[in-house]
Amino acid sequence: LAKKYNRPVEAIHAMQQQITNTAKESGLSFDFSKAVTFNTFQAHRVLHKAKEKGLGDQAKEAFFSDYFEQGKDLGNTETLKAEALRIGLTEEDFEDAINNDAYAYKVKQDIQEAYELGVTGVPFFVFDRKYAVSGAQPSDAFLNTLKASYDDWKAKQKSSFINISEEGASCDINGNCEL
């Protein structure tokens, strides 16, 4: 990482320690000493397949834990396959994700979109395609960005051609109504 980002090793260790401390506050046990660097292209193909099957969130959580907490090498096809099966994909799903060019195309689209948004590293969070938080930031940075994004969105809603009335009875998507 020091070589990749042209930073002193000490700065990289300090960054990793900050990330580890922030993760710990959320109940996560990151261990960068176990982390295995690998080409993530195949894992991203599997993530797209998992998303199609309604397992996208489970796959992301599992893969993040595998990398940041357990030090699993998801660049190893057998390890990646075992994790895909563990989260609920079938062997056929896994083989399709790895061999079907449609999933490679989706990953390449993601890479292009990230490039267009100016993403230079991860993590990188984009809100409403207008606001972003780059890197492992304190929760206040996320909160301020979310508030700004929401305020901007809300202002756009008021200027849209639809007049939104927020008064009176309403029902949520589960049919629970308030008068």
Backbone bond lengths (Angstrom), bond angles and torsions (degrees), N, CA, C in turn:
res aa  C-N    CA-C-N  psi(-1)  N-CA   C-N-CA  omega(-1)  CA-C   N-CA-C  phi
1 L - - - 1.453 - - 1.517 111.29 -
2 A 1.327 116.03 -38.60 1.464 119.33 179.20 1.526 109.94 -60.97
3 K 1.321 115.61 -42.35 1.457 120.22 179.49 1.530 110.50 -67.95
4 K 1.314 116.30 -45.27 1.462 121.26 -177.46 1.531 111.59 -60.42
5 Y 1.336 117.35 -43.22 1.458 121.12 -176.43 1.524 113.47 -100.68
6 N 1.348 115.49 6.44 1.463 121.42 178.42 1.533 111.14 51.65
7 R 1.328 114.93 50.22 1.457 122.07 -179.61 1.524 108.59 -126.10
8 P 1.320 117.47 154.74 1.469 119.66 176.48 1.533 110.90 -63.89
9 V 1.310 116.29 147.60 1.462 121.61 179.79 1.527 110.22 -55.89
10 E 1.334 116.20 -38.94 1.468 120.26 -179.56 1.532 111.05 -61.37
11 A 1.327 117.12 -37.67 1.471 120.91 179.55 1.529 110.08 -66.72
12 I 1.318 116.69 -38.17 1.464 120.80 178.33 1.526 109.64 -65.98
13 H 1.334 116.38 -43.91 1.471 119.41 178.53 1.525 110.77 -62.37
14 A 1.323 117.68 -40.35 1.468 121.50 178.98 1.527 110.10 -63.70
15 M 1.339 116.83 -41.77 1.458 121.22 178.01 1.527 110.24 -62.13
16 Q 1.324 116.25 -45.90 1.462 120.09 -179.85 1.529 111.14 -63.59
17 Q 1.328 116.79 -36.62 1.460 119.84 178.33 1.519 110.84 -66.51
18 Q 1.337 116.37 -39.64 1.471 120.09 177.19 1.524 110.07 -62.40
19 I 1.315 116.92 -44.03 1.466 121.09 179.11 1.529 109.95 -63.16
20 T 1.324 116.39 -43.10 1.463 121.06 179.49 1.523 110.78 -61.46
21 N 1.329 117.27 -43.42 1.469 121.33 179.59 1.524 111.57 -65.64
22 T 1.323 116.48 -42.02 1.467 120.73 178.71 1.526 109.92 -64.14
23 A 1.317 116.53 -42.68 1.465 120.81 178.39 1.527 110.64 -62.03
24 K 1.321 116.18 -41.55 1.470 120.90 -178.64 1.524 111.00 -60.31
25 E 1.347 117.05 -37.50 1.462 121.57 177.89 1.526 111.35 -61.16
26 S 1.329 116.73 -23.88 1.469 121.82 179.74 1.521 112.23 -99.89
27 G 1.339 116.44 7.30 1.462 120.11 177.88 1.514 114.74 87.23
28 L 1.329 117.71 14.92 1.461 121.80 179.70 1.524 109.76 -103.47
29 S 1.321 116.13 149.39 1.464 121.15 -178.63 1.521 110.53 -116.79
30 F 1.321 116.97 76.69 1.459 120.71 179.18 1.523 109.67 -70.46
31 D 1.327 115.85 141.96 1.465 121.10 177.72 1.526 108.17 -140.46
32 F 1.337 115.74 90.76 1.463 120.32 -176.87 1.520 112.54 -66.97
33 S 1.331 117.76 -18.43 1.463 119.10 179.03 1.529 110.55 -68.14
34 K 1.330 117.84 -21.76 1.466 122.23 178.67 1.529 112.59 -92.39
35 A 1.325 117.33 -17.86 1.461 121.41 -171.61 1.522 112.03 -59.48
36 V 1.328 114.58 134.94 1.468 122.19 178.88 1.524 107.50 -110.28
37 T 1.330 116.65 121.07 1.458 120.92 177.44 1.526 108.70 -76.81
38 F 1.331 115.77 133.65 1.462 120.22 -178.52 1.517 109.40 -152.50
39 N 1.323 115.97 163.26 1.459 121.55 175.03 1.530 107.21 -75.53
40 T 1.323 117.36 121.43 1.461 121.84 -172.84 1.535 114.43 -88.50
41 F 1.325 117.72 3.81 1.460 120.49 -173.89 1.532 112.16 -56.92
42 Q 1.329 117.70 -48.35 1.473 120.83 -178.43 1.528 110.74 -65.37
43 A 1.325 116.64 -40.11 1.464 120.05 179.38 1.527 110.25 -62.51
44 H 1.325 116.81 -37.38 1.465 119.47 177.77 1.528 111.49 -68.39
45 R 1.327 117.17 -32.73 1.469 119.76 175.15 1.528 109.41 -62.35
46 V 1.341 115.45 -44.12 1.466 120.32 179.88 1.529 110.22 -65.23
47 L 1.331 117.29 -37.74 1.470 120.03 177.21 1.527 111.24 -59.75
48 H 1.323 117.19 -40.22 1.470 119.93 178.56 1.530 110.79 -64.41
49 K 1.313 116.77 -41.63 1.466 120.23 177.99 1.529 109.80 -63.87
50 A 1.329 116.42 -43.89 1.462 120.76 179.97 1.530 110.46 -60.67
51 K 1.315 116.69 -40.42 1.466 120.77 179.37 1.525 109.90 -61.30
52 E 1.327 117.51 -43.22 1.469 121.50 178.37 1.525 111.49 -59.56
53 K 1.329 116.23 -33.21 1.464 121.81 -177.07 1.534 112.22 -90.08
54 G 1.328 116.89 6.45 1.457 119.91 -178.86 1.517 113.83 77.60
55 L 1.324 115.96 17.74 1.465 121.26 -177.53 1.529 112.32 -116.98
56 G 1.321 116.55 17.93 1.460 120.24 -176.09 1.518 113.67 -60.20
57 D 1.331 116.24 -46.84 1.466 119.05 -179.00 1.532 111.11 -64.38
58 Q 1.335 116.76 -43.08 1.464 119.99 178.50 1.524 111.12 -61.07
59 A 1.327 116.45 -41.84 1.464 120.28 -179.33 1.524 110.91 -64.65
60 K 1.344 117.05 -45.40 1.471 119.74 179.42 1.521 110.79 -60.40
61 E 1.327 116.78 -47.26 1.465 120.46 -179.82 1.522 110.95 -60.01
62 A 1.329 115.92 -44.76 1.471 120.04 -179.26 1.526 110.91 -64.28
63 F 1.321 116.92 -45.14 1.463 120.06 -178.07 1.522 111.63 -66.47
64 F 1.327 116.77 -38.86 1.467 119.62 177.07 1.527 110.19 -63.66
65 S 1.320 116.86 -44.84 1.464 120.21 178.40 1.529 110.50 -62.97
66 D 1.327 115.80 -43.02 1.466 120.16 178.76 1.525 110.80 -55.89
67 Y 1.317 116.60 -43.86 1.463 120.76 -176.70 1.522 111.97 -79.07
68 F 1.328 117.25 -56.84 1.460 120.92 -170.28 1.526 113.88 -77.65
69 E 1.321 117.59 -30.48 1.458 119.55 -175.46 1.524 113.63 -105.24
70 Q 1.336 116.37 -38.49 1.462 119.29 -171.66 1.524 114.70 -105.56
71 G 1.316 117.55 -14.32 1.452 120.07 178.64 1.514 114.58 69.36
72 K 1.320 117.07 30.67 1.470 119.99 178.74 1.519 109.65 -78.28
73 D 1.317 115.81 145.40 1.457 122.36 -179.71 1.526 109.13 -91.90
74 L 1.319 116.43 90.45 1.458 120.37 179.96 1.522 112.19 -74.73
75 G 1.321 117.78 -2.09 1.450 121.57 172.05 1.520 111.04 -78.64
76 N 1.320 116.35 -16.22 1.459 122.63 175.89 1.527 107.37 -82.45
77 T 1.322 116.88 121.58 1.466 121.89 -173.98 1.522 112.32 -57.39
78 E 1.329 117.66 -41.15 1.471 120.09 -178.69 1.525 111.17 -67.46
79 T 1.320 117.40 -38.67 1.469 120.97 177.65 1.521 109.82 -66.10
80 L 1.322 116.81 -44.45 1.459 121.35 178.91 1.529 110.42 -61.75
81 K 1.317 116.34 -42.25 1.466 120.95 179.41 1.528 110.56 -62.95
82 A 1.322 117.18 -44.87 1.469 120.84 -179.91 1.524 110.61 -59.90
83 E 1.317 117.08 -40.95 1.467 120.76 179.16 1.521 110.77 -69.09
84 A 1.337 117.53 -39.13 1.464 121.02 178.12 1.528 110.35 -61.98
85 L 1.312 116.97 -42.28 1.466 120.77 178.85 1.534 110.32 -67.98
86 R 1.317 116.56 -37.58 1.466 121.16 -179.49 1.529 111.96 -62.21
87 I 1.330 117.64 -34.69 1.464 119.43 -178.43 1.533 112.59 -86.96
88 G 1.340 117.19 -4.11 1.463 119.41 173.89 1.512 116.84 118.67
89 L 1.328 118.33 -2.07 1.464 118.68 174.52 1.524 108.73 -76.04
90 T 1.315 115.97 153.34 1.460 120.76 176.12 1.526 109.31 -90.31
91 E 1.331 115.71 168.86 1.469 118.97 175.06 1.516 110.53 -59.93
92 E 1.330 116.64 -38.58 1.457 120.85 179.19 1.526 110.61 -63.95
93 D 1.335 116.50 -40.94 1.462 120.79 177.15 1.524 110.08 -60.12
94 F 1.320 115.76 -46.41 1.458 120.29 -178.26 1.526 110.92 -61.75
95 E 1.319 116.76 -48.41 1.468 120.79 -179.36 1.525 110.90 -61.42
96 D 1.325 116.66 -38.95 1.466 120.79 178.17 1.532 109.71 -63.12
97 A 1.324 116.54 -45.32 1.474 120.59 -179.25 1.524 111.08 -60.81
98 I 1.309 117.12 -41.42 1.467 121.96 -175.60 1.529 112.37 -77.44
99 N 1.325 117.04 -31.79 1.468 120.34 -172.12 1.524 115.41 -105.93
100 N 1.329 117.43 -17.97 1.456 120.78 -176.49 1.533 108.87 -85.01
101 D 1.314 116.07 122.25 1.467 120.81 -178.67 1.530 113.18 -62.15
102 A 1.318 117.53 -19.61 1.466 120.14 179.00 1.522 110.50 -61.60
103 Y 1.334 117.55 -35.72 1.467 120.52 179.79 1.523 111.10 -75.00
104 A 1.317 116.63 -34.68 1.471 119.60 174.89 1.526 109.37 -63.59
105 Y 1.316 116.32 -40.09 1.468 121.01 179.11 1.531 110.68 -62.59
106 K 1.337 116.44 -42.34 1.470 120.26 179.26 1.529 111.30 -62.00
107 V 1.320 116.48 -40.44 1.469 119.76 178.62 1.523 109.46 -65.95
108 K 1.323 117.15 -41.71 1.469 120.40 178.51 1.528 110.69 -63.65
109 Q 1.326 117.32 -35.37 1.471 120.62 175.47 1.527 110.18 -63.85
110 D 1.333 116.60 -41.99 1.466 120.78 177.85 1.526 110.87 -60.59
111 I 1.316 116.17 -42.69 1.467 121.42 179.84 1.526 109.71 -63.08
112 Q 1.324 116.94 -43.52 1.467 121.15 178.99 1.522 111.02 -63.16
113 E 1.329 116.45 -43.94 1.463 120.23 179.33 1.534 110.61 -62.83
114 A 1.315 116.75 -41.90 1.468 120.24 178.41 1.522 110.24 -61.64
115 Y 1.311 116.24 -42.25 1.462 120.79 177.85 1.532 110.75 -59.83
116 E 1.335 115.90 -45.08 1.466 120.88 -179.03 1.530 111.93 -65.24
117 L 1.322 117.31 -30.30 1.461 121.92 178.71 1.533 112.32 -82.78
118 G 1.321 116.67 -8.42 1.462 120.13 179.76 1.515 114.34 86.37
119 V 1.310 117.44 18.57 1.463 120.93 179.33 1.523 108.54 -68.93
120 T 1.324 115.25 127.32 1.471 120.20 179.19 1.520 112.21 -116.95
121 G 1.304 117.49 -6.89 1.458 121.08 179.60 1.514 110.08 -170.34
122 V 1.301 115.21 176.46 1.458 121.32 178.45 1.514 108.95 -122.78
123 P 1.309 118.54 151.44 1.459 125.53 -0.96 1.524 112.15 -74.56
124 F 1.305 115.36 156.15 1.462 123.00 178.81 1.515 106.79 -149.01
125 F 1.317 117.33 119.35 1.454 122.84 -175.87 1.520 109.44 -114.16
126 V 1.322 116.34 129.70 1.466 121.85 -178.70 1.522 108.58 -116.52
127 F 1.333 115.41 133.97 1.449 122.03 179.41 1.526 108.76 -120.48
128 D 1.317 115.83 121.95 1.465 122.61 177.26 1.535 111.94 56.82
129 R 1.322 116.46 27.88 1.472 123.32 178.63 1.534 112.88 54.30
130 K 1.338 116.97 18.29 1.452 120.78 -177.44 1.526 112.61 -129.85
131 Y 1.310 117.60 -30.08 1.462 123.38 -177.81 1.524 108.79 -116.43
132 A 1.339 116.05 146.47 1.457 118.82 -179.14 1.524 111.04 -146.59
133 V 1.309 114.21 153.22 1.462 122.31 171.80 1.519 105.54 -124.80
134 S 1.314 115.79 123.11 1.458 121.31 -177.87 1.517 109.77 -108.00
135 G 1.312 115.23 134.30 1.457 119.61 176.42 1.514 112.60 82.60
136 A 1.311 114.82 -179.64 1.465 120.87 179.00 1.518 107.76 -84.54
137 Q 1.306 115.92 99.17 1.459 122.31 -175.78 1.531 110.50 -104.82
138 P 1.321 116.17 158.41 1.468 119.16 174.43 1.523 110.65 -62.64
139 S 1.320 116.10 157.46 1.469 120.26 -177.28 1.527 112.25 -59.32
140 D 1.344 117.87 -29.68 1.466 120.34 177.83 1.523 111.84 -61.13
141 A 1.324 117.67 -35.62 1.464 120.89 178.69 1.527 110.05 -63.70
142 F 1.333 116.52 -40.17 1.462 120.19 177.63 1.519 110.58 -68.32
143 L 1.315 116.32 -44.70 1.460 120.15 -178.75 1.527 110.98 -61.08
144 N 1.317 117.39 -46.32 1.471 120.73 179.48 1.523 111.45 -62.70
145 T 1.329 116.80 -40.42 1.465 120.89 179.43 1.529 110.54 -67.55
146 L 1.319 116.55 -42.88 1.468 119.87 177.51 1.523 111.43 -61.98
147 K 1.330 117.14 -42.24 1.465 120.49 178.62 1.531 110.96 -62.52
148 A 1.321 116.41 -45.23 1.469 119.92 179.68 1.525 110.57 -63.23
149 S 1.321 116.96 -42.52 1.454 121.31 179.44 1.526 110.45 -63.50
150 Y 1.327 116.54 -43.77 1.466 120.85 179.56 1.527 110.84 -64.91
151 D 1.326 116.34 -45.48 1.473 119.71 179.77 1.522 110.69 -59.26
152 D 1.319 116.21 -41.97 1.462 121.03 178.56 1.530 110.36 -64.30
153 W 1.327 116.05 -45.15 1.465 121.06 178.78 1.526 110.40 -61.09
154 K 1.313 116.13 -45.80 1.466 121.27 -178.65 1.532 110.62 -61.15
155 A 1.327 116.82 -41.97 1.474 120.71 178.50 1.520 110.27 -62.30
156 K 1.321 117.67 -38.92 1.468 120.92 178.48 1.523 110.99 -65.86
157 Q 1.335 116.96 -35.20 1.460 120.14 -179.54 1.521 110.76 -65.07
158 K 1.311 116.76 -38.78 1.464 120.85 -179.15 1.525 111.43 -68.90
159 S 1.332 116.59 -27.57 1.461 119.13 -178.76 1.525 112.09 -94.68
160 S 1.341 116.88 2.07 1.464 118.75 179.97 1.523 109.81 -76.01
161 F 1.315 116.14 170.48 1.457 120.17 -177.09 1.532 112.03 -74.86
162 I 1.316 117.28 -9.85 1.460 121.03 179.15 1.524 108.29 -95.90
163 N 1.318 116.34 128.77 1.457 121.02 177.99 1.530 107.63 -90.18
164 I 1.316 117.27 114.17 1.456 121.96 -175.94 1.521 109.15 -95.56
165 S 1.322 115.54 123.20 1.456 120.84 174.99 1.514 107.49 -102.59
166 E 1.303 116.84 126.41 1.451 120.67 -178.34 1.520 111.80 -104.12
167 E 1.323 117.59 13.05 1.455 121.50 -179.19 1.521 108.98 -104.66
168 G 1.319 116.66 158.46 1.457 121.36 175.66 1.510 112.53 95.37
169 A 1.327 115.22 -176.12 1.457 122.21 -177.95 1.522 110.46 -69.07
170 S 1.338 114.79 148.50 1.465 119.26 177.12 1.519 109.48 -150.81
171 C 1.319 115.44 158.52 1.455 121.33 178.88 1.515 108.61 -126.76
172 D 1.334 116.11 144.93 1.462 119.15 176.87 1.522 109.36 -86.94
173 I 1.315 117.40 -179.42 1.471 120.76 -175.90 1.515 113.26 -67.89
174 N 1.343 117.47 -14.09 1.464 120.88 178.54 1.520 112.14 -95.17
175 G 1.329 117.14 4.38 1.453 121.28 178.22 1.514 114.70 84.57
176 N 1.316 117.85 9.78 1.465 121.33 176.72 1.516 107.83 -83.01
177 C 1.319 116.50 119.70 1.461 120.72 -173.95 1.531 111.66 -110.76
178 E 1.331 113.74 145.31 1.454 121.73 175.98 1.526 107.97 -120.51
179 L 1.285 116.52 136.45 1.461 120.28 178.49 1.507 110.74 -97.82
